[in-house]
Amino acid sequence: MENYEEYLNKYPGTILCTEELIYGYLQPTGILYGYPTSLLFLQDEYLSKWTSEETFKVLLLEGLILVDHIQKGKFDQQSLEKSLAAFVTFYEETELEKAKKSWLSFKGLTVYEKLESIIDQRVDIKSSFANKIWTSYLYNSLLFHDLLLYHEYQLGADPGLLREKREEVLLDMVKVVAAAANVDGSPQEEENNFFEIFIASADLDSERHELAEDFFHNRKTLDDIEFKYEKSWLLCRYILELAILTVWSDNKVVDSEHAFLNRLVARLGIAEEEKDKSFVAIQSFVNKNLDKIPFLQDKNDMAMLMSGATDRWAKILGRSKDKLALELSQSKELVSLIAKSAKSDLSKDEKEKLKKQFKDLARTIPSLGLFLLPGGSLLLPIILKIIPDLVPSAFRVNEVDDEPEEESPKS
């Protein structure tokens, strides 16, 4: 992307906090789920030319650049050069990874060579798992934790403590996946695969690996997980979405699994609505990438994954329903654009107008800030279904205005 500096410097930081921005820009790329489907700065056309491993390497680097930029503010070429050196220092000081060049010493390598070596070692695509929903593409999803740790590193966290925290967090994440897989009684094949992928991806030392295996096979529960470290909102959201993917891996979520997710939200100490937001975020990712990911091709799987999306958004926006109804009743143009977006592509000017109006709304209704981020437009059909209940008269007027003329029938 030639204008990446301009792109980076347009982030809506006045609306969302740092962690929300990191999540909002990276979640639609698929990096949280171990299957990259889009890039941050480079054009997505490169995806068809690269292997999954190559794509993941680029996306990991882009993620580091993103986290660096959001913390530092305005971005330029000189800042990028300094950032690359900072990434190497981060990995080496925390001992998450060291640059290597075959059996030779890495001391003579340039910053670029060191970083290339480090990222090459961090990304390792595994393809030996059964091709079920999510499971064969999740091996590198735990790499997202690198970006969380780098954010803490930027804020001054001790590298040694970060290294210790990483081991404990990864162990607990594997335990959460194990508890989620066991919550409905006997784990299904997909849930077993889920656990095997995560324990392999975590690359735990022998002692922690044994603890994780014991946790899974003895069917321990959330009550047996301590979460002894400080948990940021972003880490909690990450853990929650991995748990949701685990219980969803067999294409259904039973009552006991919903109860499990509610208990997890309570244990993590985050708002109850975070569960619904995570469901919606995953559903949006699925909806966007139906044609890219082989295991999403089954229409029955898709229907199961997308079920309840409208109800969840209605619940998320419920507390602001009266305020949202008032705002929308006074914003016929916004309602009209939302309706049009569900039937056809908006022009560049219309997209900018839609984004501006959502930005104004998001100042009073924070949940709407999600629509400002990459992938946010995918939620428009969902909010479209909610709007008639909020402003039926305004919506009906705009629907009439947007009807195609008779002389221009659809082909």
C-alpha positions in Angstrom: 0.0 0.0 0.0 1.7 3.2 -1.2 -0.2 5.5 1.0 0.1 3.5 4.2 1.2 6.5 6.2 -2.0 8.3 5.3 -4.0 5.1 6.2 -2.3 4.7 9.6 -2.8 8.3 10.5 -6.6 8.2 10.0 -7.3 5.8 12.9 -10.3 7.0 14.9 -8.5 7.2 18.2 -10.8 9.8 19.6 -13.6 7.3 19.7 -12.0 4.0 20.8 -9.3 3.2 23.3 -6.0 1.7 22.3 -6.9 -1.9 23.0 -10.2 -1.5 21.1 -8.3 -0.1 18.1 -5.9 -3.0 18.1 -8.7 -5.5 18.3 -10.9 -3.7 15.8 -8.3 -3.5 13.1 -6.8 -7.0 13.5 -9.9 -9.1 14.2 -11.2 -8.9 10.6 -7.9 -10.1 9.2 -8.3 -13.5 10.9 -5.0 -13.4 12.8 -6.9 -14.2 16.1 -8.2 -17.3 14.5 -5.0 -18.6 12.9 -6.3 -18.1 9.3 -5.3 -14.8 7.7 -8.0 -13.7 5.1 -7.0 -10.1 4.6 -4.0 -7.7 5.2 -3.8 -4.4 7.0 -1.7 -2.3 4.7 -0.9 -4.3 1.6 -3.6 -5.0 -1.0 -5.4 -8.3 -0.5 -4.6 -9.3 -4.1 -1.3 -10.5 -2.7 -3.1 -13.3 -0.8 -3.7 -15.2 -4.0 0.0 -15.2 -4.7 1.3 -16.2 -1.3 1.1 -19.3 0.7 -0.7 -19.2 4.1 2.6 -19.2 5.8 3.9 -16.2 3.8 0.6 -14.4 4.4 0.8 -15.0 8.2 4.4 -13.7 8.3 3.4 -10.5 6.6 0.3 -10.1 8.8 2.3 -10.6 12.0 4.7 -7.9 10.9 1.8 -5.6 10.0 0.3 -6.3 13.4 3.5 -5.2 15.2 3.6 -2.1 13.1 0.0 -1.4 13.9 0.5 -1.8 17.7 3.6 0.4 17.5 1.8 3.1 15.6 -1.3 3.2 17.9 1.0 3.7 20.9 3.2 6.3 19.3 0.7 8.3 17.3 1.5 9.9 14.0 3.5 7.6 11.8 6.2 8.1 9.1 9.0 6.4 7.3 11.6 7.2 10.0 9.3 5.9 12.7 9.0 2.6 10.7 12.8 2.2 10.6 13.0 2.6 14.4 10.0 0.2 14.9 11.7 -2.6 13.0 14.7 -2.4 15.4 12.3 -2.3 18.4 10.6 -5.5 17.3 13.9 -7.3 17.3 14.8 -5.9 20.7 11.4 -7.0 22.0 11.8 -10.6 20.9 15.4 -10.9 22.1 14.9 -9.2 25.5 11.8 -11.3 26.3 13.6 -14.4 24.8 10.4 -15.3 22.9 12.7 -15.7 19.9 16.2 -15.0 18.7 17.4 -14.4 15.2 19.3 -17.3 13.6 21.0 -18.0 10.4 21.6 -21.7 10.1 24.4 -22.6 12.5 26.1 -19.2 12.2 26.1 -16.5 14.9 23.4 -13.9 14.3 25.5 -11.0 15.5 26.5 -10.1 12.0 23.0 -9.9 10.7 21.3 -6.6 9.8 18.1 -5.6 11.6 16.1 -6.6 8.5 17.7 -10.1 8.4 17.2 -10.5 12.2 13.5 -9.6 12.0 13.0 -11.9 9.0 14.6 -14.8 10.8 12.5 -14.1 14.0 9.2 -14.0 12.1 10.1 -17.0 10.0 10.6 -19.0 13.2 7.4 -17.6 14.8 5.2 -18.8 12.0 4.8 -22.5 11.4 1.9 -23.8 9.4 0.6 -27.2 10.4 -1.6 -29.1 7.9 -1.9 -32.6 9.4 -5.1 -31.9 11.4 -8.6 -33.1 10.3 -10.3 -30.6 8.0 -13.2 -29.7 10.2 -14.7 -26.3 10.9 -11.9 -24.0 12.3 -9.6 -26.8 13.5 -7.2 -27.2 10.6 -6.4 -23.5 10.4 -5.9 -22.5 14.0 -2.3 -23.6 14.7 -0.9 -20.0 14.6 -3.8 -18.3 16.3 -1.8 -18.0 19.6 0.7 -15.8 17.8 -1.8 -12.9 18.4 -0.5 -13.1 22.0 2.9 -11.8 20.7 1.1 -8.5 19.8 -0.5 -8.2 23.2 2.9 -8.8 24.9 4.5 -6.2 22.6 1.9 -3.7 23.6 2.7 -4.3 27.3 6.4 -4.1 26.4 5.9 -0.7 24.9 4.2 0.5 28.1 7.3 -0.4 30.1 6.7 -4.0 31.3 9.8 -5.9 32.4 10.9 -8.3 29.6 11.6 -11.1 32.1 8.2 -10.8 33.7 6.6 -10.8 30.2 8.3 -14.0 29.4 7.0 -15.6 32.6 3.5 -14.2 32.0 3.5 -15.6 28.4 4.0 -19.1 29.7 1.2 -18.8 32.3 -1.2 -17.1 29.9 -0.7 -19.8 27.2 -1.1 -22.6 29.8 -4.4 -21.0 31.0 -5.6 -20.5 27.4 -5.0 -24.2 26.7 -6.9 -25.0 30.0 -9.8 -22.8 28.9 -10.0 -24.6 25.6 -9.9 -27.9 27.5 -12.6 -26.9 29.9 -14.7 -25.6 27.0 -14.3 -28.9 25.1 -15.4 -30.9 28.1 -18.3 -28.8 29.3 -21.0 -30.6 27.4 -19.9 -34.0 28.7 -17.8 -36.1 26.4 -15.8 -34.0 23.9 -16.6 -34.5 20.2 -14.0 -35.2 17.6 -13.8 -31.5 16.6 -13.4 -30.4 20.2 -10.6 -33.0 20.7 -8.9 -31.6 17.6 -9.3 -28.1 19.0 -7.4 -29.1 22.1 -4.7 -30.9 20.3 -4.1 -27.9 18.0 -3.8 -25.5 20.8 -1.5 -27.5 23.0 0.8 -28.0 20.0 0.6 -24.3 19.1 1.4 -23.2 22.7 4.7 -25.0 22.6 4.7 -25.4 26.4 7.6 -26.7 28.3 7.3 -30.4 29.4 6.0 -29.6 32.9 3.2 -27.3 31.6 2.4 -29.6 28.8 1.8 -32.4 31.3 -0.4 -30.1 33.4 -2.5 -29.2 30.3 -2.9 -32.8 29.3 -4.0 -33.7 32.8 -6.4 -30.8 32.9 -8.1 -32.0 29.7 -8.2 -35.8 30.3 -9.4 -35.4 33.9 -12.1 -33.0 32.7 -11.2 -30.2 35.1 -13.3 -26.9 35.0 -12.9 -23.2 35.1 -12.8 -23.3 38.8 -9.4 -25.0 38.5 -7.9 -22.1 36.5 -6.4 -19.4 38.7 -5.7 -16.5 36.2 -3.1 -15.2 38.5 -1.7 -12.4 36.3 -3.1 -9.0 35.4 -5.6 -9.3 32.5 -6.2 -6.5 30.0 -9.5 -6.1 28.2 -7.8 -7.3 25.0 -6.4 -10.4 26.6 -9.8 -11.2 28.1 -11.6 -10.7 24.8 -9.0 -13.0 23.1 -9.5 -15.8 25.6 -13.2 -15.5 25.3 -13.2 -15.8 21.5 -11.1 -18.9 21.6 -13.5 -20.4 24.1 -16.5 -19.5 21.8 -14.7 -21.1 18.8 -14.1 -24.2 20.9 -17.8 -24.7 21.9 -18.8 -23.8 18.4 -16.5 -26.2 16.7 -19.2 -28.9 16.5 -21.6 -26.4 14.9 -23.9 -26.0 17.9 -23.8 -24.3 21.3 -25.9 -26.1 23.9 -27.3 -24.6 27.2 -24.4 -26.0 29.3 -21.9 -24.3 26.9 -23.7 -20.9 27.1 -23.6 -21.3 30.9 -19.9 -22.0 30.6 -19.3 -18.9 28.6 -21.2 -16.8 31.1 -19.0 -18.2 33.9 -15.9 -17.4 31.9 -17.0 -13.8 31.4 -17.5 -13.6 35.2 -14.1 -15.2 35.9 -12.4 -12.8 33.5 -14.1 -9.8 35.2 -15.4 -8.3 32.0 -18.9 -7.0 31.1 -21.6 -9.5 30.3 -22.2 -8.0 26.9 -18.7 -8.9 25.8 -19.9 -12.4 25.1 -22.5 -11.1 22.7 -20.0 -8.8 21.0 -17.6 -11.6 20.5 -20.3 -13.8 19.0 -21.1 -11.0 16.6 -17.5 -10.4 15.7 -16.9 -14.0 14.9 -20.2 -14.1 12.9 -19.1 -11.1 10.9 -15.7 -12.7 10.1 -17.5 -15.9 9.0 -19.9 -13.9 6.8 -17.1 -11.9 5.2 -15.0 -15.0 4.4 -17.4 -17.6 3.1 -15.7 -17.7 -0.3 -12.2 -17.8 1.1 -12.1 -20.5 3.7 -12.9 -24.1 2.6 -14.4 -25.2 5.8 -17.0 -22.4 5.7 -18.5 -23.6 2.4 -21.2 -25.8 4.0 -24.4 -23.8 4.1 -25.7 -25.7 7.2 -22.5 -24.7 9.1 -23.0 -21.1 8.0 -26.6 -21.0 9.1 -25.7 -22.3 12.5 -22.9 -19.8 12.9 -25.0 -16.9 11.9 -28.0 -17.8 14.0 -29.0 -15.2 16.6 -26.8 -12.4 15.2 -29.6 -9.9 15.1 -30.8 -10.8 18.6 -27.3 -10.3 19.9 -26.9 -6.9 18.4 -30.4 -5.9 19.7 -29.2 -6.9 23.1 -25.9 -5.0 22.8 -27.7 -1.9 21.7 -30.6 -2.4 24.1 -29.3 -0.1 26.8 -29.1 2.7 24.3 -32.3 1.8 22.4 -34.2 5.0 23.2 -31.2 7.2 22.4 -30.5 5.3 19.2 -34.2 5.6 18.1 -34.1 9.3 18.7 -30.9 9.8 16.8 -32.0 7.6 13.8 -35.4 9.3 13.6 -33.5 12.5 13.1 -31.0 11.0 10.6 -33.0 9.8 7.6 -29.9 10.0 5.4 -28.1 7.6 7.7 -31.0 5.1 7.7 -31.2 5.5 3.9 -27.5 4.7 3.4 -27.7 1.7 5.7 -30.7 0.4 3.7 -28.9 1.0 0.4 -25.7 -0.8 1.6 -27.7 -4.0 2.1 -28.8 -4.0 -1.6 -25.8 -2.5 -3.4 -22.3 -1.1 -3.0 -22.1 2.4 -1.8 -20.0 5.0 -3.6 -16.8 6.4 -2.1 -18.6 9.6 -1.1 -21.5 7.6 0.4 -19.1 5.4 2.4 -17.4 8.5 3.8 -20.7 10.1 4.7 -21.9 6.9 6.4 -18.7 6.7 8.4 -18.9 10.3 9.5 -22.5 9.9 10.7 -21.6 6.7 12.6 -18.7 8.5 14.1 -21.0 11.2 15.4 -23.4 8.5 16.8 -20.5 6.6 18.4 -19.7 9.6 20.6 -22.9 9.0 22.5 -23.4 5.3 21.8 -19.9 3.6 22.0 -21.1 0.2 20.7 -21.5 1.8 17.3 -17.8 2.6 17.1 -17.4 -1.0 15.7 -18.9 0.2 12.5 -16.0 2.6 11.9 -13.4 -0.2 11.8 -12.4 -2.6 9.0 -15.2 -5.2 8.6 -17.7 -3.0 10.4 -19.8 -2.5 7.3 -20.5 -6.3 7.5 -22.7 -5.6 10.5 -25.0 -3.2 8.5 -27.4 -5.9 7.4 -27.8 -6.9 11.0 -28.5 -3.4 12.3 -30.8 -3.0 9.3 -33.1 -5.7 10.8 -33.1 -3.8 14.1 -33.8 -0.4 12.7 -37.5 -1.0 11.7 -38.3 -1.7 15.4 -36.6 1.6 16.4 -37.7 4.1 13.7 -40.3 2.3 11.5 -41.7 5.5 9.8 -38.3 6.9 8.9 -37.1 3.6 7.6 -40.2 3.0 5.4 -39.8 6.4 3.9 -36.2 5.7 3.0 -37.0 2.3 1.7 -39.4 3.8 -0.8 -36.9 6.4 -1.8 -34.3 3.7 -2.5 -36.5 1.4 -4.7 -35.0 0.9 -8.2 -36.7 2.6 -11.0 -38.8 0.5 -13.4 -36.7 1.3 -16.4 -33.6 0.0 -14.7 -34.5 -3.6 -13.8 -31.9 -5.9 -12.3 -30.2 -8.1 -14.8 
